[in-house]
Amino acid sequence: MKQNMDTQSILKECKASRTPVFISSSGLDIAFQTVIQSVDGSSVILENMVRPQYISRFAKGDKFFLQCKMLRFQSTDVMPRGSLMAFAVQENSLMEETRQSERFMFTTDEKVLAEIINPFDNKTILRRHVMDMSATGLSLRINEGTRPFAAGMKLPQVRVAIDGKHWTTAQAEVVYNRKFLDLQGHLRIQVGLKFLNKKNP
């Protein structure tokens, strides 16, 4: 695939900042958080974060996916190199991403929280860490699946606060759930929300 300069710069920015990216396989229903070591011509070199118990099923996949910010790539070729893994960027590898606007990523140390009114009682406040956010949606990191975060669920109010200060408020819809192992090897669930309206501060 001929990458344009924007694609190259986003990949290289993720490498320089060690922004976590996701690698996954069609043979497995779990993604793996990792970081980019280098962008080497037609390959993106990643730290190999696939745990031993998942390697066999991961390798049996006929398609592999790499998500870096708002970019999502597909490949039929991933090559382990010891502690590293080379993701081959092929012709037409870049897939259309559901959220085209720029994503801003947050670590667990950054105090970016979503306060969500539980749609089942319209009273209980659920607080969850925000993994990333764009103008059109955000994703949450949760430890286990619960009914309010099932795909298709409408959330009456999502209030985002950064360092305790209100940032935005919106209604939202849950569009996906994805299991992943974080950089420390802990099993988490990423929940993607699409804003239905948004009130800026």
N, C-alpha and C positions, 0 to 999 in steps of 0.2 A: 504494500500500500504506500502511496506517496503521501506522506504526512505534510500538512501545511505548517507554516511557522507557528500558528497558534497552538496546534496540537503538540508540536515539539516543545514549545516554551512551557506549556502546562505540565508535560511529563518531566521536564528538567527542573521546573519549579518545585514539583512534588519531591524529586530527588534531593534538591538542595535543602529543602525545609524538613525532610524526612516525614512528610505528610503520609499517614497511613493510606494504603490502597487495598483493594480486595481482589483476590484470585479465587476462582471457583471452577468446577468441572461439571459437565453434564452427568457424570457418573455418581454424583454425591449431592446431597441436599444441604451441605454446610459450606460456607465460604470461609476464607482464611485472610485475616488482616495481615498485611506485610508492608515492607517499605522498598522503594526502588533504590538499587545500588548504582545502576548506570543505565543510560540510554545508548545502546550500542548498535548503530545502523538500523538494521531491520529487526532488532531484538530489544526487549526491555528486560534488564537483569534485575531479579528480585531476590530478597532473602527468602530461602525455602522454609516457610513456616508450616508446611503440611505435616501434621503429627504422624508418627509411624503407624498408628492404628487406622489411619485414613488413606495411606499412600496407595494401596492396591486399588481401592475403589476410585480414588482420584485419577489414577493413571488409566483406568479402563474407560474413562469418558472419551467420546469422540469429538467433543468441543470443549474449549476452555475459554474463560472470560476474565477480563481484567477491567476493573473500574477504578478510574483516577479522576476525582472530582466529578465534573459533569460528563466526562468521556467514558465510553464503554466500548471495549474491544472484544472481538471474538477471534479465536485461532483454533486450528486443528493440531498445532504443534507446540508442546511445552517440553523443554529439555532440562532435567535436573543436572546440576553441576556441583555435586557435594552439598555445601551449605547454601548454594545459590540455585536459582531456577531461571532459565531463559524463556521468556514468552515471545514467540515469533510473531511479529507484526506482518501480516500477509495482505495481499490484494483484497480490498474491500473489508478489512478488519474492523474499521471504525463503524460502530452501530449507532443508530439514532438513540439518544438518551431521553428518558421521560421528562427530565427537568433540564431544559436548555439554558436557563439563566445560571450565572456563576454561583457555585456553592462555596460557602465559607465553612471550613472545618474547625471543630473545637475538640480539645483534649479534656480528659476528666478533671484536670487541674483548673481549667477555665470554668468559671461559675456561670454557665449558660443553662438555665433551667426552664422547662415548660411546665406550667401549672394548668392542669386539665380538669374540667368538670366532668365527673363520671356520668356518662349518658344514661346509666340505669337508675340513678336516684336524683340526678341534677343538683346534688349538694356536695358530695364528697370531692375533695381536691386531691388529685393524683399529681405528684411531682416526679419528673423524670429528666435525666440529663439529655441535652441536645447534642447529637453527633455532628450534624451539619445543617446548614440552612441556606435557602436561596429566596428570591422574591416570590416564588410560587409554592414553596413547601419546605418541609424540614424532615429530619429523621431523628428518632429517639433511640437510646440504648436502654433496654430493659433486661432483667435477669431471667424472667420466665413469662410465657404467654398468658394473658388474661383476657377475659371477654371484651373489655373496652377497646382493646387493641387488635381485635379480629379484623381481617380485610373486609372492606365495605362498610365498617362502622362509621357513623357520622358523630363527630364530637362537637357539642354545642359551643364550647369556648376553649380555646387554647391561648394562654397568655405566656409570652416569652419574656424572661427577665435576664439581663446581662449584668453581673456583679450587683444583683439586687435591684437594678433599675429597670422599670418597664420599657420594653422595646417595641413589641407589637402584640395585637390581639386579633384572633381570627376564629371563625368556624373552620373545621377541617374534616377531611375524610381519610380514613386509613386505606392506603392503596396497596401495601405489601407488608409481609413479615419475612424476615430472612435470618436464619441461624448463622452465627459465625463464631470463630475462635479469635479472640483479640490477641494482641501482641504478647500478652502474658500467658496465653493458652487457656483462658477462661471462656466457657461457652456463654454467649450472649445472644440476644435477639435484637435485630435492627428493625424498627417499625417506621415505614415511610408514610408521611402525612402530606396531603395536598390541600392547600388553603382554598376555601370556598369564598371567603371574603377576607379582607384584612384592614385593620385600623392601625395606622401608624401612630407613633407617640406624638 
